[in-house]
Protein backbone atom coordinates (compact mmCIF):
# COMPACT_ATOMS: atom_id res chain seq x y z
CA UNK A 1 0.00 0.00 0.00
CA UNK A 2 1.40 3.38 -0.94
CA UNK A 3 1.77 6.16 1.63
CA UNK A 4 -0.78 8.33 -0.11
CA UNK A 5 -3.38 5.56 0.33
CA UNK A 6 -2.73 5.44 4.11
CA UNK A 7 -3.98 8.95 4.76
CA UNK A 8 -7.28 10.67 4.19
CA UNK A 9 -8.14 12.82 1.22
CA UNK A 10 -8.25 15.76 3.62
CA UNK A 11 -4.59 15.12 4.63
CA UNK A 12 -3.59 15.05 0.97
CA UNK A 13 -5.68 18.17 0.24
CA UNK A 14 -3.97 20.11 3.06
CA UNK A 15 -0.53 19.10 1.81
CA UNK A 16 -1.40 19.72 -1.85
CA UNK A 17 -2.72 23.19 -1.00
CA UNK A 18 0.42 24.04 0.97
CA UNK A 19 2.72 22.76 -1.79
CA UNK A 20 0.81 24.81 -4.38
CA UNK A 21 1.26 27.91 -2.23
CA UNK A 22 5.01 27.61 -2.88
CA UNK A 23 4.72 27.84 -6.68
CA UNK A 24 5.98 31.44 -6.77
CA UNK A 25 9.10 30.42 -4.89
CA UNK A 26 9.77 27.61 -7.36
CA UNK A 27 9.51 29.93 -10.35
CA UNK A 28 12.08 32.30 -8.85
CA UNK A 29 14.69 29.52 -8.67
CA UNK A 30 17.21 28.48 -11.29
CA UNK A 31 16.17 25.40 -13.20
CA UNK A 32 18.38 22.91 -11.36
CA UNK A 33 17.22 24.28 -8.00
CA UNK A 34 13.59 24.30 -9.10
CA UNK A 35 13.89 20.61 -10.03
CA UNK A 36 15.40 19.82 -6.65
CA UNK A 37 12.73 21.91 -4.91
CA UNK A 38 9.95 20.01 -6.72
CA UNK A 39 11.55 16.67 -5.88
CA UNK A 40 11.86 17.68 -2.25
CA UNK A 41 8.20 18.73 -2.06
CA UNK A 42 7.09 15.60 -3.87
CA UNK A 43 8.98 13.41 -1.40
CA UNK A 44 7.29 15.21 1.49
CA UNK A 45 4.04 13.50 0.47
CA UNK A 46 5.32 10.54 2.48
CA UNK A 47 4.31 12.57 5.55
CA UNK A 48 0.89 13.77 4.32
CA UNK A 49 -0.87 12.12 7.24
CA UNK A 50 1.36 13.89 9.77
CA UNK A 51 0.91 17.22 7.97
CA UNK A 52 -2.85 16.70 7.98
CA UNK A 53 -2.85 15.78 11.67
CA UNK A 54 -1.80 19.32 12.62
CA UNK A 55 -4.54 20.78 10.44
CA UNK A 56 -4.65 23.46 7.82
CA UNK A 57 -3.67 26.22 10.26
CA UNK A 58 -0.24 24.62 10.70
CA UNK A 59 0.27 23.27 7.18
CA UNK A 60 3.45 25.28 6.49
CA UNK A 61 5.05 24.36 9.81
CA UNK A 62 4.09 20.72 9.32
CA UNK A 63 5.54 20.72 5.82
CA UNK A 64 8.79 22.20 7.15
CA UNK A 65 8.97 19.52 9.84
CA UNK A 66 8.33 16.82 7.23
CA UNK A 67 11.17 18.21 5.10
CA UNK A 68 13.49 18.40 8.10
CA UNK A 69 12.60 14.85 9.12
CA UNK A 70 13.30 13.60 5.59
CA UNK A 71 16.67 15.38 5.59
CA UNK A 72 17.56 13.92 8.97
CA UNK A 73 16.74 10.43 7.74
CA UNK A 74 19.02 11.00 4.75
CA UNK A 75 21.80 12.33 7.01
CA UNK A 76 21.48 9.28 9.26
CA UNK A 77 21.64 6.94 6.25
CA UNK A 78 24.71 8.74 4.91
CA UNK A 79 26.41 8.56 8.30
CA UNK A 80 25.62 4.84 8.57
CA UNK A 81 27.01 4.25 5.08
CA UNK A 82 30.13 6.26 5.89
CA UNK A 83 30.67 4.25 9.07
CA UNK A 84 30.36 1.02 7.10
CA UNK A 85 32.87 2.23 4.50
CA UNK A 86 35.31 3.29 7.22
CA UNK A 87 34.95 -0.07 8.95
CA UNK A 88 35.56 -1.90 5.67
CA UNK A 89 38.62 0.25 5.01
CA UNK A 90 39.99 -0.47 8.50
CA UNK A 91 39.40 -4.20 8.03
CA UNK A 92 41.14 -4.07 4.67
CA UNK A 93 44.11 -2.21 6.19
CA UNK A 94 44.29 -4.75 9.01
CA UNK A 95 44.32 -7.62 6.50
CA UNK A 96 47.04 -5.87 4.50
CA UNK A 97 49.11 -5.36 7.65
CA UNK A 98 48.70 -9.01 8.65
CA UNK A 99 49.66 -10.19 5.16
CA UNK A 100 52.70 -7.91 5.13
CA UNK A 101 53.79 -9.21 8.55
CA UNK A 102 53.27 -12.78 7.38
CA UNK A 103 55.35 -12.15 4.25
CA UNK A 104 58.12 -10.55 6.33
CA UNK A 105 58.20 -13.58 8.65
CA UNK A 106 58.30 -15.94 5.70
CA UNK A 107 61.18 -14.05 4.15
CA UNK A 108 63.02 -13.96 7.49
CA UNK A 109 62.67 -17.74 7.80
CA UNK A 110 64.29 -18.35 4.41
CA UNK A 111 67.11 -15.86 4.60
C-alpha positions as CSV (number, residue, x, y, z in Angstrom):
1,X,0.0,0.0,0.0
2,X,1.4,3.4,-0.9
3,X,1.8,6.2,1.6
4,X,-0.8,8.3,-0.1
5,X,-3.4,5.6,0.3
6,X,-2.7,5.4,4.1
7,X,-4.0,8.9,4.8
8,X,-7.3,10.7,4.2
9,X,-8.1,12.8,1.2
10,X,-8.2,15.8,3.6
11,X,-4.6,15.1,4.6
12,X,-3.6,15.1,1.0
13,X,-5.7,18.2,0.2
14,X,-4.0,20.1,3.1
15,X,-0.5,19.1,1.8
16,X,-1.4,19.7,-1.8
17,X,-2.7,23.2,-1.0
18,X,0.4,24.0,1.0
19,X,2.7,22.8,-1.8
20,X,0.8,24.8,-4.4
21,X,1.3,27.9,-2.2
22,X,5.0,27.6,-2.9
23,X,4.7,27.8,-6.7
24,X,6.0,31.4,-6.8
25,X,9.1,30.4,-4.9
26,X,9.8,27.6,-7.4
27,X,9.5,29.9,-10.4
28,X,12.1,32.3,-8.8
29,X,14.7,29.5,-8.7
30,X,17.2,28.5,-11.3
31,X,16.2,25.4,-13.2
32,X,18.4,22.9,-11.4
33,X,17.2,24.3,-8.0
34,X,13.6,24.3,-9.1
35,X,13.9,20.6,-10.0
36,X,15.4,19.8,-6.7
37,X,12.7,21.9,-4.9
38,X,10.0,20.0,-6.7
39,X,11.6,16.7,-5.9
40,X,11.9,17.7,-2.2
41,X,8.2,18.7,-2.1
42,X,7.1,15.6,-3.9
43,X,9.0,13.4,-1.4
44,X,7.3,15.2,1.5
45,X,4.0,13.5,0.5
46,X,5.3,10.5,2.5
47,X,4.3,12.6,5.5
48,X,0.9,13.8,4.3
49,X,-0.9,12.1,7.2
50,X,1.4,13.9,9.8
51,X,0.9,17.2,8.0
52,X,-2.9,16.7,8.0
53,X,-2.8,15.8,11.7
54,X,-1.8,19.3,12.6
55,X,-4.5,20.8,10.4
56,X,-4.6,23.5,7.8
57,X,-3.7,26.2,10.3
58,X,-0.2,24.6,10.7
59,X,0.3,23.3,7.2
60,X,3.5,25.3,6.5
61,X,5.0,24.4,9.8
62,X,4.1,20.7,9.3
63,X,5.5,20.7,5.8
64,X,8.8,22.2,7.2
65,X,9.0,19.5,9.8
66,X,8.3,16.8,7.2
67,X,11.2,18.2,5.1
68,X,13.5,18.4,8.1
69,X,12.6,14.8,9.1
70,X,13.3,13.6,5.6
71,X,16.7,15.4,5.6
72,X,17.6,13.9,9.0
73,X,16.7,10.4,7.7
74,X,19.0,11.0,4.7
75,X,21.8,12.3,7.0
76,X,21.5,9.3,9.3
77,X,21.6,6.9,6.2
78,X,24.7,8.7,4.9
79,X,26.4,8.6,8.3
80,X,25.6,4.8,8.6
81,X,27.0,4.3,5.1
82,X,30.1,6.3,5.9
83,X,30.7,4.2,9.1
84,X,30.4,1.0,7.1
85,X,32.9,2.2,4.5
86,X,35.3,3.3,7.2
87,X,35.0,-0.1,8.9
88,X,35.6,-1.9,5.7
89,X,38.6,0.2,5.0
90,X,40.0,-0.5,8.5
91,X,39.4,-4.2,8.0
92,X,41.1,-4.1,4.7
93,X,44.1,-2.2,6.2
94,X,44.3,-4.7,9.0
95,X,44.3,-7.6,6.5
96,X,47.0,-5.9,4.5
97,X,49.1,-5.4,7.7
98,X,48.7,-9.0,8.6
99,X,49.7,-10.2,5.2
100,X,52.7,-7.9,5.1
101,X,53.8,-9.2,8.5
102,X,53.3,-12.8,7.4
103,X,55.3,-12.1,4.3
104,X,58.1,-10.6,6.3
105,X,58.2,-13.6,8.6
106,X,58.3,-15.9,5.7
107,X,61.2,-14.0,4.1
108,X,63.0,-14.0,7.5
109,X,62.7,-17.7,7.8
110,X,64.3,-18.4,4.4
111,X,67.1,-15.9,4.6
